[in-house]
Amino acid sequence: MGNVLLERDEALAEAARAGNSARSGNGRWLLFGATTGLGRTALLEEVIRREAGAGGMRVVHARCSPDESAFPFALLRQLFPELRIPFAELPTAEEQRTFHRLVTGLARIAARQPVLMAVDDLHHADAVSRRWIGYLGRRLAGLPVLLVVTECQEEGATVRSGTTGTVLTLRPLGPSAVARLVTASLPPARGHGAAGAELCVRACAGNPALVHALLADLAEGPLPNRLSDLAGSRYRDAIAQWLRSRVTPASRRVAVALAIAWGGPAVPRKALLREAAGLGPNQRALPVGTSSHGRLLSHRLARAAVLAATDPDELGELRGRFARLLDEHGAPAATVAAQLLHIDRPGEEWMTQSLEDAAEDAARDGRIDEAAALLRHALTAPLAPARRAALALRLGALELPRSADAGIRRLRSVLELHDDHRDRAAVAPALGAALVARGRTDTAMHVMREAGSAVEDDELVRVLQTTAAMMASHDAVAWRNAVARMRELAATAPVGIEPLACGLVTEYEAGTGRLSAAEALSRVLPRLKATVDPRIRTGWLGTAATLLQWADRLDEARALADESLPAPPVLPDLTDVGRQSLVGVRAEAALWAGDFRRVVDENTPLLDACTGQGIRMPHLISVVALARYELGHRARAWRLLDTVDEKCEERTGSSWKWDELRYVRGLLHAAEGRWQEALDHHLACGRGQEARDVVSPVITPWRSGAAHALVGLGRPEQALELAEAELRHARAWGTPRTIGRALRARAAAVGGRRGLESLNEAVDALRQAPAPVELIEALLDLGHARIATGNGRKGRSDLHEAHALALQLLGPDSAAGRLAGAAENALRAGGARRIGHVTTGSAALTRAERRIVELAARGRTNAEIGAALHLARRTVETHLTNAYRKLGVTRRTQLASSLEGEGAGPSSAPDEAALA
């Protein structure tokens, strides 16, 4: 008992003074006001014990109960059991006579021995008895009576006379008092210590009853994260008892509303809480935010206990009411949805809309699991078929990366929701794309054919045909047949569909070697300005971006991809076959540009989500693995390639994606000197390409890879045959990247002076392309070849340039990168005296940068330099920017002196004829 009465000395002293006054004939009253659990009853009992003992007072004790609050005179019958007291309310005059009679009777008793009249929980007393207590308080002067009552603070004091008594408000225990209780109850050996004291302070808000309950729980072991999981918790039971019998219904509803509302952007205003609890403006309730209960409910354990102790139906009704108020006050969708998730079945349209809005916000932020959970809950509502189908379609798109089978089942259910053929045709492309991602192209084609066969709208049929043709690219036979249909369709298709039909035909013809890059661009670029049917727009962008990438228009290709794809970590919608294509373009364009870190950062979230979930992404895996390898993450690159099921590759091997994977495996084997494995993978890639009628090296230059492997195996004659074929097709396509790559393979096969000539031509070609990797590799080969033919100075110069380019390309990752490592090894083997990471001064300039700087130092403009060196003006500007940084200059006029200071003046620049 002593522990409970910590920090109650002032109240006990006041009670002692009042008792002395009453015994001397001057009656007093005391009202102990406090919220539930602060020890009102314990304090009253201690006052009784002291006054009945040392004070010698006669005790009249009663405790009020809410069960008797509706019965008039119920409290008075407890206080005066020997008297005849009415059982019904009386007229005012007669009530006054009864009140007077009772006070007179009390005075006669007190005349024989001073009386301590103790009433606990006066706020639960019936109205008549409460009036009598007030009546008595005003007439205590001259009576040897001490009236001590306790009352819930939230109800306000019944006795108000300031001349005969005092209202004492009990305060919560302070942290030091709580710490004393913890120390006395929990031995240090249990390991609670300061942490246990802090928990009791925060989770009990100084409420002694709750402190003792929580200490009893802690004495038996650690609490779970949520008290709702601990049915036998004394702490939870204490809060349940408080809600059930210690507070008024209005205060209880406010407490539950506060427990519901806490944790949002901010604790709602009192008016909002009052409205959520269903209270009228004049109803008294817990003064939330200033009382100990408000502080108590700021702790998650207290809130969990309140919610667990509340009737589920009432809790659901309050959550719904609060969610509606939040929605009407303009709260964020996520705040509203957080309440709706706890309602078994959202029954109104505004609820469904809030859940959908919150799901879209979560999806945009990359919180896909949260978005999916919100949509699943929205689908439990009673919805019209069209509304249900729209939500399920979106949910299927979110589920697909994390579980292909779950996403496909969801999309099939959407298809079955529709009876109308047009509605089914609108869903079929999403299901088809999901099946393609799963590696089931044949089933996807069946879905598309079935959807198209039931539609009578010619334009919709053509939309389905062009979409199906994109899906057909994953199957060699279906692709060939689809292209034949696209040729026919392109001649008669509406203007909104024709660009995609033409683009698909162009893709096929580019692969078969019938078109040059210039011819392909002449078809694509004008159509980028065309108005395309929204139903196939992403498909058209995917096809156009692919052709732009093949033509080395990497920035433009990437811009088209970025137009339709979200920024990581948000995952792209794989139920759109066009977006599937754009994901690959975005990744490969960055890879071709040598931006390996970007490849990894942009695509790893998608691969992580899809790994082991049934989504077939061999192309993306191959691109990211190659980027990782270039960054020096060899083991991680191989582990990524090993995530692909080879049996699945055998079953679905006609997709172009598997050819990409075989090609990259070949490259990695070759980089590690495993020539036979490299050859096997390149030849397998070639067989896959030939099955699809692909001969152009713009897609996968397997012949170049196989030629290098054959040279490594000592079979240059066979290598030359493949290299010559590769070069022939590369010249037909006509981009510097493909030509330079093929020339490098030819040089490896022929060797000697002829090889040196091919390498010089390759380097010159690659300088004109956004092909940094291929340029570095060609410079390495050229440096080796020159050293081998006795021209060590020029050879080492080539190797230094390759090394500098590799360092620029890889940035912070240069030390571990494949290309920088290869350049350093080559320089050491070539007898170079300096191999370090030179980043400043003219020694850090690449050969291309030096040529441009020397012309700029002679006063040439950027346009003139570009014309002389056959470079784009943007390329000249980029080289000059890098050169300024290395030379430590800021103006063009400083270039000449900077070069002279390094021992090379402008006079060393080549003449115009040599540059041309």
ZAMARGU-4260 file (C-alpha; in steps of 0.2 Angstrom, whole numbers, plus 5000, padded with zeros to 4 digits):
<rodrens>
0) 5000/5000/5000 | 5014/5012/5004 | 5021/5010/4986 | 5004/5015/4979 | 5004/5031/4990
5) 5020/5038/4983 | 5019/5056/4981 | 5003/5058/4991 | 5010/5066/5007 | 5001/5083/5003
10) 4984/5075/5001 | 4986/5065/5018 | 4992/5080/5027 | 4977/5090/5021 | 4966/5075/5027
15) 4974/5076/5044 | 4971/5094/5046 | 4953/5092/5040 | 4950/5078/5053 | 4957/5088/5067
20) 4945/5102/5062 | 4930/5090/5061 | 4934/5083/5078 | 4935/5101/5086 | 4917/5103/5079
25) 4921/5112/5063 | 4916/5100/5050 | 4926/5099/5033 | 4925/5090/5017 | 4938/5084/5005
30) 4936/5079/4987 | 4950/5069/4979 | 4949/5071/4960 | 4959/5060/4948 | 4957/5050/4933
35) 4956/5032/4934 | 4970/5022/4941 | 4979/5036/4950 | 4975/5029/4967 | 4959/5038/4973
40) 4952/5023/4982 | 4969/5018/4990 | 4971/5036/4996 | 4953/5036/5003 | 4956/5019/5012
45) 4972/5026/5020 | 4963/5041/5026 | 4950/5030/5034 | 4963/5019/5042 | 4972/5034/5050
50) 4956/5043/5056 | 4948/5028/5062 | 4963/5023/5072 | 4972/5038/5079 | 4958/5050/5077
55) 4945/5039/5085 | 4931/5044/5072 | 4916/5033/5067 | 4917/5028/5049 | 4902/5028/5037
60) 4909/5021/5021 | 4900/5018/5004 | 4906/5015/4986 | 4896/5020/4971 | 4893/5009/4956
65) 4887/5013/4939 | 4874/4998/4941 | 4865/5008/4954 | 4867/5026/4946 | 4849/5025/4939
70) 4841/5022/4956 | 4836/5037/4966 | 4843/5037/4984 | 4854/5022/4981 | 4870/5030/4989
75) 4860/5036/5004 | 4853/5019/5007 | 4871/5013/5009 | 4876/5027/5020 | 4860/5026/5031
80) 4854/5008/5031 | 4845/5010/5047 | 4833/5024/5041 | 4818/5023/5030 | 4823/5031/5013
85) 4812/5032/4998 | 4815/5022/4982 | 4809/5035/4970 | 4812/5054/4967 | 4802/5066/4977
90) 4794/5083/4974 | 4807/5097/4977 | 4799/5102/4994 | 4798/5084/5000 | 4816/5081/4994
95) 4822/5096/5004 | 4813/5089/5020 | 4821/5072/5017 | 4838/5080/5015 | 4836/5090/5031
100) 4830/5075/5040 | 4846/5065/5035 | 4858/5079/5040 | 4849/5081/5057 | 4851/5062/5059
105) 4869/5063/5055 | 4872/5078/5067 | 4864/5067/5081 | 4876/5053/5077 | 4891/5064/5076
110) 4887/5072/5093 | 4890/5056/5101 | 4907/5053/5091 | 4914/5062/5077 | 4910/5055/5060
115) 4920/5051/5044 | 4909/5049/5030 | 4919/5042/5015 | 4911/5040/4998 | 4921/5032/4984
120) 4918/5035/4965 | 4905/5049/4968 | 4903/5051/4949 | 4894/5035/4948 | 4881/5040/4962
125) 4863/5043/4957 | 4858/5061/4954 | 4848/5063/4970 | 4862/5056/4981 | 4874/5068/4973
130) 4863/5083/4977 | 4862/5077/4995 | 4881/5077/4996 | 4882/5094/4989 | 4868/5099/5002
135) 4878/5092/5016 | 4894/5100/5011 | 4886/5117/5013 | 4880/5113/5031 | 4896/5106/5038
140) 4900/5121/5048 | 4897/5117/5067 | 4896/5098/5064 | 4910/5086/5070 | 4909/5078/5052
145) 4923/5075/5040 | 4916/5071/5022 | 4929/5063/5011 | 4924/5059/4993 | 4933/5053/4977
150) 4927/5057/4960 | 4933/5055/4942 | 4942/5071/4937 | 4934/5072/4920 | 4916/5073/4928
155) 4920/5088/4939 | 4917/5091/4957 | 4900/5088/4965 | 4905/5098/4981 | 4909/5116/4977
160) 4909/5126/4993 | 4926/5134/4996 | 4923/5139/5014 | 4921/5121/5021 | 4931/5110/5010
165) 4945/5108/4997 | 4946/5099/4981 | 4963/5090/4979 | 4968/5085/4961 | 4979/5069/4961
170) 4993/5070/4949 | 5002/5056/4940 | 5017/5049/4948 | 5033/5057/4943 | 5047/5047/4934
175) 5057/5046/4950 | 5042/5038/4960 | 5039/5026/4945 | 5058/5021/4945 | 5057/5017/4964
180) 5042/5006/4961 | 5052/4997/4947 | 5067/4995/4958 | 5057/4988/4972 | 5047/4976/4961
185) 5060/4970/4948 | 5077/4963/4954 | 5092/4970/4944 | 5096/4951/4940 | 5081/4951/4928
190) 5090/4964/4917 | 5076/4977/4916 | 5085/4991/4925 | 5083/5008/4917 | 5075/5001/4902
195) 5061/4994/4913 | 5059/5010/4922 | 5058/5020/4906 | 5045/5008/4899 | 5034/5010/4914
200) 5035/5029/4914 | 5030/5030/4896 | 5018/5016/4895 | 5009/5020/4911 | 5009/5039/4911
205) 5012/5039/4930 | 4996/5029/4934 | 5000/5018/4949 | 4987/5004/4945 | 4995/5002/4927
210) 5013/5003/4934 | 5009/4988/4946 | 5000/4979/4932 | 5014/4981/4920 | 5027/4977/4933
215) 5018/4961/4936 | 5019/4956/4918 | 5038/4961/4917 | 5042/4950/4932 | 5036/4935/4921
220) 5046/4939/4906 | 5048/4951/4891 | 5032/4958/4883 | 5028/4955/4865 | 5028/4968/4852
225) 5009/4970/4853 | 4999/4968/4869 | 4985/4962/4858 | 4995/4946/4857 | 4996/4943/4875
230) 4978/4938/4881 | 4984/4936/4900 | 4993/4953/4901 | 4988/4961/4918 | 4992/4978/4910
235) 4980/4975/4896 | 4967/4969/4909 | 4969/4984/4919 | 4966/4995/4904 | 4951/4984/4899
240) 4944/4986/4917 | 4946/5005/4915 | 4936/5006/4899 | 4923/4994/4905 | 4918/5001/4922
245) 4929/5016/4927 | 4925/5029/4914 | 4909/5036/4907 | 4904/5030/4889 | 4908/5046/4882
250) 4926/5046/4889 | 4928/5028/4884 | 4923/5032/4866 | 4935/5047/4865 | 4949/5036/4872
255) 4946/5023/4859 | 4945/5036/4845 | 4962/5043/4851 | 4970/5026/4851 | 4963/5024/4833
260) 4969/5041/4827 | 4986/5041/4835 | 5001/5039/4823 | 4995/5049/4808 | 5003/5065/4802
265) 4998/5073/4818 | 4986/5070/4833 | 4969/5076/4827 | 4961/5091/4835 | 4949/5088/4849
270) 4934/5093/4839 | 4938/5080/4826 | 4940/5067/4840 | 4924/5072/4848 | 4915/5070/4831
275) 4923/5053/4828 | 4917/5047/4845 | 4900/5053/4841 | 4899/5066/4855 | 4888/5081/4855
280) 4896/5098/4858 | 4889/5099/4876 | 4894/5081/4881 | 4908/5080/4894 | 4922/5068/4890
285) 4940/5065/4893 | 4950/5081/4890 | 4962/5072/4878 | 4979/5080/4876 | 4980/5088/4893
290) 4975/5073/4904 | 4985/5058/4910 | 4975/5048/4898 | 4980/5058/4884 | 4998/5055/4889
295) 4995/5037/4892 | 4988/5034/4875 | 5004/5041/4867 | 5012/5025/4870 | 5009/5011/4857
300) 5007/4997/4871 | 4993/5007/4879 | 4984/5010/4862 | 4986/4992/4858 | 4978/4987/4874
305) 4964/4999/4872 | 4960/4993/4854 | 4961/4975/4860 | 4949/4978/4874 | 4936/4987/4863
310) 4921/4977/4856 | 4925/4973/4837 | 4909/4980/4831 | 4911/4996/4840 | 4929/4997/4835
315) 4924/4995/4816 | 4911/5008/4818 | 4923/5021/4825 | 4936/5017/4813 | 4924/5020/4798
320) 4918/5036/4806 | 4935/5042/4809 | 4941/5038/4791 | 4926/5047/4784 | 4930/5062/4794
325) 4948/5062/4789 | 4943/5060/4771 | 4931/5075/4772 | 4945/5085/4780 | 4956/5082/4766
330) 4969/5070/4774 | 4981/5061/4763 | 4974/5045/4755 | 4987/5034/4765 | 4980/5041/4781
335) 4962/5037/4777 | 4967/5020/4770 | 4976/5015/4786 | 4960/5016/4795 | 4950/5007/4782
340) 4962/4992/4782 | 4956/4988/4799 | 4938/4987/4793 | 4932/4969/4788 | 4923/4975/4772
345) 4924/4992/4766 | 4906/4995/4761 | 4905/5012/4752 | 4912/5019/4736 | 4922/5033/4745
350) 4931/5019/4755 | 4936/5009/4739 | 4942/5025/4731 | 4953/5030/4746 | 4961/5013/4746
355) 4964/5014/4727 | 4972/5031/4728 | 4983/5026/4743 | 4988/5010/4733 | 4993/5021/4718
360) 5003/5033/4729 | 5012/5018/4737 | 5016/5010/4720 | 5023/5027/4714 | 5035/5027/4729
365) 5040/5009/4726 | 5030/5001/4740 | 5023/4988/4730 | 5018/4975/4744 | 5009/4989/4753
370) 5000/4994/4736 | 4995/4976/4733 | 4988/4974/4751 | 4977/4990/4749 | 4970/4984/4732
375) 4966/4967/4739 | 4957/4975/4753 | 4947/4986/4741 | 4942/4970/4732 | 4933/4964/4747
380) 4920/4978/4745 | 4904/4975/4736 | 4908/4981/4719 | 4901/4983/4701 | 4909/4970/4689
385) 4918/4984/4679 | 4925/4992/4695 | 4930/4975/4702 | 4939/4971/4685 | 4948/4988/4685
390) 4955/4985/4702 | 4959/4967/4699 | 4968/4972/4683 | 4979/4984/4692 | 4982/4972/4706
395) 4987/4958/4694 | 5000/4970/4687 | 5007/4973/4704 | 5007/4955/4709 | 5016/4949/4693
400) 5034/4953/4696 | 5033/4945/4714 | 5023/4930/4709 | 5020/4926/4690 | 5007/4913/4694
405) 4997/4924/4706 | 4997/4938/4694 | 4992/4927/4679 | 4978/4920/4690 | 4972/4937/4694
410) 4972/4943/4676 | 4963/4927/4671 | 4949/4931/4684 | 4948/4948/4677 | 4945/4941/4659
415) 4932/4930/4666 | 4923/4944/4674 | 4918/4951/4657 | 4904/4945/4646 | 4906/4959/4633
420) 4919/4954/4619 | 4926/4972/4619 | 4929/4972/4637 | 4938/4955/4636 | 4948/4961/4621
425) 4954/4976/4632 | 4960/4964/4646 | 4968/4951/4634 | 4984/4961/4630 | 4988/4962/4649
430) 4986/4943/4651 | 4996/4940/4636 | 5010/4951/4641 | 5010/4942/4658 | 5011/4925/4650
435) 5025/4931/4639 | 5035/4937/4654 | 5031/4919/4661 | 5039/4912/4646 | 5023/4905/4639
440) 5022/4914/4622 | 5011/4900/4614 | 4998/4902/4627 | 4999/4921/4625 | 4996/4920/4607
445) 4981/4908/4610 | 4973/4921/4622 | 4976/4935/4609 | 4968/4925/4595 | 4953/4920/4605
450) 4950/4938/4610 | 4952/4944/4592 | 4941/4931/4585 | 4926/4936/4595 | 4927/4955/4590
455) 4918/4963/4576 | 4926/4980/4577 | 4940/4980/4563 | 4950/4993/4572 | 4951/4984/4588
460) 4955/4968/4579 | 4970/4977/4571 | 4975/4983/4588 | 4975/4966/4595 | 4985/4959/4579
465) 4999/4972/4581 | 5000/4969/4600 | 5000/4950/4597 | 5014/4953/4584 | 5025/4961/4598
470) 5022/4945/4608 | 5026/4934/4594 | 5044/4941/4593 | 5048/4928/4607 | 5044/4913/4596
475) 5054/4911/4580 | 5040/4903/4570 | 5026/4914/4576 | 5037/4930/4574 | 5040/4926/4555
480) 5021/4923/4553 | 5017/4939/4562 | 5028/4949/4552 | 5020/4943/4536 | 5003/4949/4543
485) 5011/4966/4548 | 5017/4969/4530 | 4999/4967/4524 | 4992/4977/4538 | 5004/4991/4536
490) 4997/4995/4519 | 4979/4997/4525 | 4980/5001/4543 | 4973/5017/4551 | 4985/5030/4554
495) 4985/5027/4573 | 4990/5008/4570 | 5002/5010/4555 | 5017/5016/4564 | 5018/5000/4575
500) 5015/4988/4560 | 5028/4997/4550 | 5040/4997/4565 | 5039/4978/4568 | 5042/4975/4549
505) 5057/4986/4550 | 5064/4977/4565 | 5063/4961/4556 | 5070/4967/4540 | 5084/4976/4550
510) 5088/4959/4558 | 5088/4950/4541 | 5101/4962/4534 | 5089/4970/4521 | 5090/4987/4528
515) 5104/4999/4533 | 5103/5010/4548 | 5099/5025/4538 | 5085/5017/4529 | 5078/5011/4546
520) 5079/5028/4553 | 5070/5035/4538 | 5055/5025/4542 | 5056/5028/4561 | 5059/5046/4563
525) 5045/5053/4553 | 5033/5042/4562 | 5038/5048/4579 | 5028/5063/4576 | 5012/5053/4571
530) 4997/5051/4582 | 4997/5033/4588 | 4982/5024/4595 | 4984/5025/4614 | 4981/5006/4616
535) 4997/5002/4606 | 5008/5018/4610 | 5020/5009/4622 | 5022/4995/4609 | 5026/5008/4596
540) 5038/5017/4608 | 5047/5000/4612 | 5049/4996/4593 | 5055/5014/4589 | 5067/5014/4603
545) 5074/4997/4598 | 5078/5003/4581 | 5085/5020/4587 | 5096/5010/4599 | 5102/4999/4585
550) 5106/5015/4575 | 5117/5021/4589 | 5105/5035/4593 | 5106/5030/4611 | 5100/5046/4619
555) 5085/5047/4609 | 5081/5028/4612 | 5083/5031/4631 | 5072/5046/4630 | 5058/5036/4623
560) 5060/5023/4636 | 5060/5036/4650 | 5044/5042/4643 | 5034/5027/4648 | 5044/5019/4662
565) 5045/5024/4680 | 5061/5029/4689 | 5068/5015/4700 | 5064/5008/4713 | 5046/5009/4706
570) 5044/4993/4695 | 5038/4994/4677 | 5021/4987/4673 | 5025/4970/4665 | 5007/4967/4659
575) 5011/4979/4645 | 5022/4971/4632 | 5028/4987/4625 | 5035/4992/4642 | 5043/4975/4643
580) 5053/4980/4627 | 5057/4997/4634 | 5064/4990/4650 | 5077/4981/4639 | 5080/4996/4628
585) 5084/5007/4643 | 5096/4994/4650 | 5105/4990/4634 | 5106/5009/4629 | 5115/5012/4646
590) 5126/4997/4643 | 5131/5002/4626 | 5136/5019/4632 | 5147/5012/4645 | 5136/5018/4660
595) 5138/5001/4669 | 5133/5008/4686 | 5117/5015/4679 | 5113/4998/4672 | 5115/4990/4689
600) 5106/5003/4699 | 5091/5005/4687 | 5087/4986/4685 | 5092/4977/4701 | 5076/4982/4710
605) 5066/4973/4696 | 5078/4958/4695 | 5077/4956/4714 | 5058/4957/4714 | 5057/4944/4700
610) 5070/4932/4706 | 5063/4915/4709 | 5045/4921/4705 | 5043/4914/4688 | 5046/4929/4677
615) 5058/4925/4663 | 5070/4940/4661 | 5086/4932/4653 | 5089/4948/4642 | 5089/4959/4657
620) 5099/4947/4667 | 5112/4946/4654 | 5114/4965/4652 | 5115/4968/4671 | 5128/4953/4673
625) 5139/4960/4659 | 5138/4978/4668 | 5143/4970/4684 | 5157/4961/4676 | 5163/4977/4668
630) 5163/4985/4685 | 5174/4971/4692 | 5160/4961/4701 | 5165/4945/4692 | 5158/4933/4705
635) 5141/4942/4706 | 5140/4943/4688 | 5141/4924/4686 | 5129/4921/4701 | 5117/4932/4692
640) 5119/4922/4676 | 5117/4906/4686 | 5099/4911/4692 | 5093/4907/4675 | 5086/4889/4674
645) 5095/4880/4659 | 5080/4868/4657 | 5068/4883/4655 | 5080/4889/4642 | 5079/4873/4632
650) 5060/4874/4633 | 5058/4892/4628 | 5074/4894/4618 | 5067/4902/4602 | 5065/4919/4611
655) 5078/4932/4606 | 5081/4935/4625 | 5090/4918/4626 | 5101/4922/4612 | 5106/4938/4622
660) 5110/4927/4637 | 5120/4915/4627 | 5130/4929/4619 | 5134/4937/4636 | 5140/4920/4643
665) 5151/4918/4628 | 5159/4936/4632 | 5162/4932/4650 | 5170/4915/4646 | 5181/4923/4633
670) 5186/4937/4646 | 5193/4923/4657 | 5202/4914/4643 | 5189/4899/4642 | 5189/4899/4623
675) 5180/4883/4620 | 5166/4888/4632 | 5165/4905/4624 | 5164/4897/4606 | 5150/4885/4611
680) 5139/4899/4618 | 5142/4911/4603 | 5138/4897/4591 | 5123/4893/4601 | 5118/4911/4600
685) 5121/4910/4581 | 5109/4895/4579 | 5096/4905/4588 | 5098/4920/4578 | 5098/4910/4561
690) 5082/4902/4566 | 5074/4919/4567 | 5082/4924/4551 | 5093/4936/4559 | 5110/4939/4551
695) 5114/4957/4556 | 5127/4960/4570 | 5118/4974/4577 | 5108/4963/4588 | 5120/4950/4594
700) 5137/4950/4586 | 5140/4932/4589 | 5151/4930/4574 | 5164/4942/4581 | 5163/4933/4598
705) 5166/4916/4590 | 5180/4923/4579 | 5189/4929/4594 | 5186/4912/4603 | 5193/4903/4587
710) 5208/4913/4587 | 5211/4909/4605 | 5209/4891/4601 | 5222/4892/4587 | 5210/4891/4572
715) 5212/4908/4563 | 5206/4902/4546 | 5188/4898/4553 | 5189/4914/4563 | 5192/4924/4547
720) 5177/4916/4538 | 5166/4922/4552 | 5174/4939/4554 | 5172/4942/4535 | 5154/4938/4535
725) 5152/4949/4551 | 5160/4963/4542 | 5150/4962/4527 | 5134/4962/4537 | 5141/4976/4547
730) 5144/4987/4532 | 5127/4984/4526 | 5120/4991/4542 | 5132/5005/4542 | 5135/5011/4560
735) 5152/5014/4566 | 5150/5003/4581 | 5145/4987/4571 | 5159/4991/4558 | 5172/4994/4571
740) 5168/4979/4581 | 5168/4968/4565 | 5185/4975/4560 | 5192/4971/4577 | 5187/4953/4574
745) 5194/4952/4557 | 5211/4960/4563 | 5212/4946/4577 | 5209/4933/4563 | 5222/4939/4550
750) 5235/4947/4562 | 5251/4955/4556 | 5251/4971/4545 | 5234/4967/4538 | 5227/4966/4556
755) 5235/4982/4560 | 5227/4990/4545 | 5210/4984/4551 | 5213/4990/4569 | 5217/5007/4563
760) 5201/5007/4553 | 5191/5001/4568 | 5198/5014/4579 | 5194/5028/4567 | 5176/5021/4565
765) 5173/5019/4583 | 5179/5037/4587 | 5164/5043/4578 | 5152/5032/4588 | 5145/5032/4606
770) 5154/5016/4609 | 5167/5018/4623 | 5169/5000/4627 | 5172/4995/4609 | 5184/5009/4606
775) 5194/5005/4622 | 5195/4986/4616 | 5201/4992/4599 | 5214/5003/4606 | 5220/4989/4617
780) 5222/4978/4602 | 5230/4991/4591 | 5243/4995/4605 | 5247/4976/4606 | 5248/4975/4587
785) 5259/4990/4585 | 5271/4984/4599 | 5271/4967/4591 | 5277/4975/4574 | 5291/4985/4582
790) 5282/5002/4585 | 5282/5002/4604 | 5281/5021/4606 | 5264/5022/4596 | 5258/5006/4604
795) 5261/5012/4621 | 5252/5028/4617 | 5237/5018/4611 | 5237/5008/4627 | 5239/5024/4638
800) 5224/5032/4629 | 5214/5016/4632 | 5219/5016/4650 | 5214/5034/4652 | 5197/5031/4643
805) 5194/5016/4655 | 5197/5027/4670 | 5185/5040/4664 | 5172/5028/4659 | 5172/5019/4676
810) 5175/5033/4688 | 5176/5027/4706 | 5175/5009/4700 | 5190/5010/4688 | 5202/5001/4700
815) 5192/4985/4699 | 5185/4987/4681 | 5189/4975/4668 | 5194/4987/4655 | 5206/4997/4666
820) 5214/4981/4672 | 5216/4975/4654 | 5224/4992/4650 | 5236/4991/4665 | 5241/4973/4661
825) 5244/4978/4643 | 5255/4993/4648 | 5266/4983/4659 | 5268/4969/4646 | 5272/4983/4633
830) 5286/4990/4645 | 5277/5006/4650 | 5286/5016/4663 | 5271/5025/4670 | 5254/5016/4672
835) 5247/5025/4687 | 5230/5034/4687 | 5236/5051/4680 | 5221/5062/4681 | 5228/5080/4678
840) 5240/5088/4666 | 5243/5085/4648 | 5248/5067/4651 | 5230/5063/4657 | 5224/5068/4640
845) 5217/5055/4628 | 5224/5056/4610 | 5207/5062/4605 | 5207/5076/4618 | 5224/5081/4613
850) 5220/5082/4595 | 5205/5093/4599 | 5215/5104/4612 | 5228/5107/4599 | 5216/5113/4586
855) 5207/5124/4599 | 5223/5131/4605 | 5226/5137/4586 | 5210/5146/4587 | 5198/5134/4579
860) 5180/5135/4584 | 5171/5119/4589 | 5161/5118/4573 | 5178/5119/4563 | 5186/5106/4574
865) 5171/5094/4572 | 5171/5096/4553 | 5190/5093/4552 | 5189/5078/4563 | 5172/5071/4557
870) 5165/5073/4575 | 5149/5079/4581 | 5149/5096/4589 | 5143/5089/4606 | 5157/5076/4606
875) 5170/5091/4603 | 5162/5100/4618 | 5163/5085/4629 | 5181/5082/4625 | 5186/5100/4628
880) 5176/5100/4645 | 5187/5085/4650 | 5203/5093/4644 | 5199/5109/4653 | 5197/5099/4670
885) 5213/5089/4667 | 5224/5104/4662 | 5217/5115/4676 | 5211/5129/4664 | 5195/5139/4663
890) 5197/5148/4646 | 5201/5144/4628 | 5215/5156/4628 | 5224/5147/4642 | 5226/5131/4631
895) 5241/5136/4622 | 5252/5140/4637 | 5246/5125/4646 | 5252/5114/4632 | 5268/5123/4630
900) 5271/5121/4649 | 5270/5103/4647 | 5282/5103/4632 | 5270/5102/4618 | 5264/5118/4609
905) 5252/5122/4596 | 5264/5119/4582 | 5263/5100/4586 | 5245/5100/4579 | 5243/5090/4563
910) 5239/5099/4547 | 5221/5100/4540 | 5224/5087/4526 | 5231/5074/4539 | 5215/5077/4550
915) 5204/5075/4535
</rodrens>
